[in-house]
Amino acid sequence: MSALSTSSGLDARKWGVLLVLCGAIFLEGIDVAMLNVALPSIRADLGLSTGDLQWVMSAYVLGYGGFMLLGGRAADLFGRRQMFVFWLTVFLLFSGLGGFATEGWMLIVARFVTGVAAAFMTPAGLSIITTGFAEGPERNKALLLYSGTAAGGFTVGLVAGGLLTAIGWRWVFFAPVVLSFLILVAALAFVPKSQRPERTGKRVDAAGALTVTAALVLIVLGVERAAHAGITASVGTLLAGLAFLVAFVVIERRSAEPLVRLGIFRSGSLVRANLSAMLFAAGFFGFQFLVVLYLQELRGWSTLQTSFAMLVIGVDAILSPTLTPRLVNRFGNARVIFGGLLLAVLSYGLFLPLGADWSYAAMFPGLIILGLAFSLAYGPLTIVATEGIAEEEQGLAGGLLYTAFQFGAALGLSAVTAVSVAATHAETSDALLDGYRAGLIVPFAAAVLAAVISAFGLRSRRGAPSSATVRAALDTAAERADAPASR
């Protein structure tokens, strides 16, 4: 066990490490949220179609999700601190380069490489927590704070994105460079060096990494092309993606050092957590994409107005570290996750009859319920997906979870784009509204399916929390009661 876990509490050194890692996940959250608000301005300046516009987001999440498994494996093989620091540097450089794009393809390429950097950086950071903090109260406390910080990044990003886009959308890419640099300096100072892992006889499964990435990209591309490339081209692309997926499974079964040890999927809780995370992310990202376009392009709201309208979703930044641990303590992770997904179903359902002139009061209930849903689902999913996994596979477990989140996000963006474009038969306001309404069915259906899958977890000990989880929740609640929450 790492030296970081020699005591039951969080000493100054552990807090330093945790703050650095929370800063990195905060960076990821703020980066995505700022871009989401800036999309209509980017479309107007670079002349992108709706299909091309979703690729500005999808390129990032595909790079993120496509290389996440390789990133998790690399963290286990080459050292977690080394991978974290190196790829944070790459993230810093390519985030800035995105601000200099003059063509759509240039921005998409920059976002893809930034996503690849995040794919190596994030599982390295997560595995530093899961190996450096003892499983039980200490680790759960760290993970709930970690997930709450990610939510805080999203919240701050909504406001910052509106403010920066009002000046110029390129600042949405330049601003994260400063934050990345500060986190990089702090990482060099606080994250302790660890002994280089023994790699004798071990290797990186490059063939597995390439086939799974190709599979994810082709599946998302096939869904996105459904609205404009014809059924033959779309089905052909999807079949090619599935073929690569089959090839990936064959390679992993035969590899002496697989990228993914297929036996890890014998854990029912891990499988449920990853499927639920994928579907939840699909609905969450797809919903935001459509609502931003609705507010700015149909309703004519400014980026700043849109930012403040969406800000209520960020209530999860407050609830994740305060309410969620108390609910986990009382009901267990499985029931809290299920409750969060049911709230997501309700949120998206409230938006299905979207009107051309809805007041903010009409939108508010659905938005705030979505923030509550995120606060209940995200943190517990992170715990369930990594709990009980051997230390040497914590990088893999974290990689699987974030692959599920990012692939789900890309799939959701492509699906809502395909459905919305297919249902929009003209450039009139009524036609655009019809497209948005049709697209909103996608997140609703994704949330329903996620809730159904997560319901199977309720049968396990009737969803009772483990003693470790109970203690973690009590510790976190006591800590929050003694000190004001920081943002």
N, C-alpha and C positions, 0 to 999 in steps of 0.2 A: 504494500500500500504506500502511496506517495507520502512524503513528509508533510504534505498539506493537511493530512487527515489525522495528525497525531493527537488532536484534542477534539472535544465534542463541540466546542463553541467556535465562532468565527473570530479569530484574532486579527490583528492589524494587517498581517501579511495576506491572510486569506481575503480580507476585505479588499485589499489592493488588487489582487488577482481577479476577484469577482467584478469589481468596478471596471477593470479593463475589458473583460469579456462582455459585460453588460453594455459598455460603450460601443463595442463592435456590433452587437445585435441591434442596438439603438440606431447605429449608422445605417444598417440594412433596412430597418423600418422607415426611417426618415427619407431614405433615398427612394424607396418605392412609392411612398405617399406623395412626395413632392412631384414626382413624375406623373402620377395619376391625375393630379389637378392640372398639370401643364399640357396634357395631351391635345386639347382643342387648339391651343396656341401653336403648338408644334405642327399640327396638321395645316393650319392656316399659313404658316410661314414656309413650310417645305412642300406644300401642295400634295399631301398624302391622302389616299382613299381610306375608307374605314378599315378595309382589310389590311392595308399597309400599316395603318396606325396601331392596330392591335399587335402587330409584330414588334413595335417599339417596346411594348411590355413583354410580349411572349419571348422575344429573343433573350431577354434577361433571365426570365424564369426557366427557359429551356436550357440555357447555359448553366444556370444554377442547378436545376434538377437533373440534367443529363450527366453532369460530372460529379454530382454529390457522392455517389457510391465510391467513385475513384478517390474523391477527396477524403472520405472517411477511412478508406484503406490506407491512403498515403499518410494520414495522421498516425495510424497505428504502426506503420513501417518506418517512416522517416523522422518521426518526432513531432509531437503536437505543437510545441512552441515554434519550432522551425517552420512548419507549414503555416501556422497562424501569422507569423511575422512576414514571411515572404509574400504570401498571397494578399495580405492587407496592403502591401506596397503596390502590387499589381492593381488592386481595386482602386487605390488612390489615383494612379496614373490614368487608367482608362475611364474612370468617372469624369475626370477633367477633360479628356479628349472628346467625350461625347458632346461637350459644350461648343466645340469648334466645327461640328458637322454642318455641311452645307447641302447635303443630299440625304434623302431618307435612308439609303443603304449604308451610308457612313455611320449614321446614328445607330442603326440596327446592329452593325458589326461591333461598334464600341460597347453597346449594351450587352451583346452576347459575351464578349470577353470579360466585362465587369461581372456578369453572372457566373462565368467560369471561376473567376477569382473568389467570389462569394461561396462557390461550391466547395472550394478547398479550405477557405478560412472558417466557415461556420461550423462544420463538424469537428474541426480541430479545436475550436473554442468550446463547443459543447462537451467534447470528450475530456478537455482539461478540467471541466467541472465534475463530470461523472467519474473521473478517476482520481481527482484531487480532493474531493469532498466525500466523506464516508457515506455509504448508502444508508438511508434512513432519514432522521430529522435534519441532519446537516445538509445532505444533498438535496432533499426536497425543498428546504428553505431556499437554497441557492437557485434551484430550477424555477421556483415560483417567482423569485425576484427577477431572474433572467427573462422569463416570459413576460412579466409585467413591464420590464424595460423595453422590450420589443414593441409592446402596445403603446408605451409612451413615445417611442420614436415615430410610430404611425401618427399619433395625435399631433405632435409638434410638426411633423412633416406636412400635414394638411394646411396648417396656418402658414408655415414657412413657404410652402409651395405657392400659395396664393400671393403672398407678399413678394416673393422673388419673381414670379411670372409677371406680376404687374410691372416690374422693372424690365424684365426680359427673360424669356424661358431658358436661355443659356445659363443663367445663374443657378438654375435648379441642378445643373451638373457641376458647376464650379464650387458651390458652397460645401458639398461633402468632402472636397479635397482638404479643406482646412481641418474639419473634424477628423478625417482619416489620419492626417499627420499627427494630431495631438494624441490619438489613440495609439498610433505606432510608437511614439516616444514613450508613452506610459507603459506599453507592452514590454519594451526593451528594459524598462526600469523595474517593473513589478512581477512579470510572469517569470518564475524561476526556471533556470536551465535544468533540463532533465538529462539523464543518461541516454545516449543514442541507442535506440532499440536494436536488439540483435536481429540481423537480417540474413544470416547464413542460411542458404537454401530457400529463402523467400524472395518473391518477385512481385512486381505489379502486373496485374492481369489486364494488359492493354487491349487484347482482343475482346474481353468481356466489356471493358469500358466503351470501346468504339461501337460494339453492336447494341448495347443498351441505349447509348446516346442516339444512334441512328434510329432505333425503334421509337423512342420518345418523340424525336423531331418529326418523323414521318407520320406518326399517329396524329399529332397535333396539326400538321400540315394537311392531312387528309380531311380532318374535321373542318378546318377553315376553308378548304377549297370546295366544300359541298355546295356552297351558295352560288358559286360563279364558274366553276370549272367542269361542271357536268358530273353525272353519277358515275360514269365509267372511270374518269380520271380520279375522282375522289375515292372510290372503292379500291382502285388499283394502288393508290398511295397508302391506304389503310392496310391492305393486304401485304404490301411491302414492309410496312412497319411491324405487322404481326410476325412476318417471316424473320425479321431481325430479332424480334423478341424470342422466338423459338430458338434461333441460333444462339442467343445469349444463354438460354437455359441449358442447351446442349454443351456449350463451352464451359459453363460453370460446373456441370456434373462431371466433366472429364478432367478439369483442371486440378493440379495438385495444390495450387494456391489460388483458389477462386476469389474473384472480387466480392462475391456474395456466397457465403456458405449456406446452401439451400436449406440445411437442417434448421436454420434459425427461424424459419417460417413454421416450425412445429409449435411455436408459442402462439396460442390463440389470441392472447391479449395484444401481442405485437402486431399480428395481422389485422385485427379489428381496429387498432389505433391507427395504423397506416392507411387502411381503406377509408376510415372515417375522416382522417386528416386530408386525404386527397379530395374527397367529395366536398368537405367543408370549404377548402381553399378554392375549389372550382366555383362554388356558389358565391363566396365572398368577393373574389376578384372580378368575376363576371358581373355581379351586381353593381359594384363600384364603377366599373367601366361604363355601363349603360346609364347610370344615374348622373355621372359627370357630363356625358354627352347630352342627356336630356336637359339638364339645368343650363348648360352653356350654349348649346347649339339650337335647342328648340325654344327654351325660355329666355335666352339672351342674358343670363346672369353673368357677372364678371367672375374672374378667377378667385378674387377675394371673397365674394359672396358665396361662391361654391365651396370654398375652403371652410368658411364658418358654418355653412349648412351641414357639411359632412362631419364637422368637428365633434358632434354629439356621439358619433360612433366611437370616438376615442375615450369614452367613459370607462372602457375596459382598462385603461392605464391606472385608474384609481381603484377599480373593483378587483382586478387580478391579484394584487398583493394584500387586499383587505378582506373582501367578501369571500373570494374563492377558497382560501385556506379554511375558513370557518365551515363552509358547506362541505368541503372534502372531509373535514374532521367528523362531521355529523352523518353524512350520507355515503361517503366513499367516492373514489374517482369515477367508477363506472356510472353511478347515478348522476353525478354532476355533469359528466360529459353528455349523457343522454338528455338531461334537462337543457343544456346549452344548445344542443342540436334541435330540440323541439322548439326552442325560442327562435332559432334561425328559420325554421319552417314558418312560424308565425310572422316573422319580420318580412320575409319575401312574399308571403301570401297577402299581407296588407298592401303591397305595392302592385299586385297583379292588375287591379282596375285603375291603373295610373291615368290621370286626366291631363288634358292639355294646359289647364290653368290651376293646378293644385296649389293651394297655399302651403307655406312651410308648416303650419299647424297640422295639415293633413299628412305631411311626410314625417313629422317628428316622431310619432309613436313607433313606426317601423324602423327608423334609424337608431333610436335609443335602445330598442329591443335587440337590434343586431349587435350593438356594443356590448350589451349584457351577455348575449350568446357567445361572443368571442371570448369574453373574460372567463366564462365557465368552461369552455371547451379547450382552449389552446394550452394552458398550463397543465391540466390533468392529462391531456393527450401526450404531452412531452414526458411526463413521469411514467405513464403506463408503457410507452414505447421503449423505454430504456431500463425499466425496473427488472431486476433479476437477470440481466444480461452479464456475461462474464466480462471482466475488466478489459481483456485483450480484444473484445469485440464491441466495446462501447463506441468506437469510431464508426463501425459498421452500422450499429443500431441508430446512432444519430444521423448517419448518412441516409439510411432508409427512410426515416421520418421526414427529413427535409426534402428528399427526392419526392416523396408522396405529396408534400405541401406544394412544391414548385411545379411538378407535373400536373397536379390538380389545377393550379392557377392557370397554367398555359392552356390546358384542356378547356377550362371554363371560359377563358377569354376567347378562344377559337369558336367554341360552341355558341356563345351568345352572339358573336359577330356573324357567324353563318346563319343562325336563325333570324337575327334582326335584319340582315341584308336581304335574305330571301323573302321576308315579309314586307319589305319596303319596295313598293312598285312605282314610286314617283318621288320627286324632291319636295313635295308639299308638306306642310306641317302635319296634316292628318296622316299622310303616309309614313312620315317619320315616327309619329306616335304609335301607329300600328306596329312598326318594326320594334320599337322599344318594348311594347307590351308583350309581343311574341318572345323577344329575347329574355324577358324576366321569368318566363316559364322554366328556363334552364336552371338558374340558382334554386328555384323552389323545388324542382324535381331532385336536384343534387342533395339538398338538405333532407328531403324525405328519405331518400335512399341511405344517407349517412345515419340518420336516426334509426332506421330499421336495422342496419348492421350493428350499431353500437348497442342496441337492445339485447343482443345475444350475450353481451358482457354482464348484464344484470343477473344472469343465472349463477354466476360465480360467487359463491358464499353470500348470495343475495345482495351483492354490491357492497359488502361491509369493508370499511377501510382497514388497512394494516395498522399495527401498532406504531410502526415507523411513521406512516403518513399522519396518524393522529398526533403524534408528538411534534412532527414538523409543523402542522397547522397551528397547534397551540403555541409553539415557540414564535412563529411568525406573527400570530395575532397579538401575543404579549408584547413583542417588539414594537409593533405598530401603535399599540396603546401607550407605550412609554415615550415614543418619539414621533414628531410630526412627519408625515409622509413627504418624501422629497421627490421632485419631478426632474 
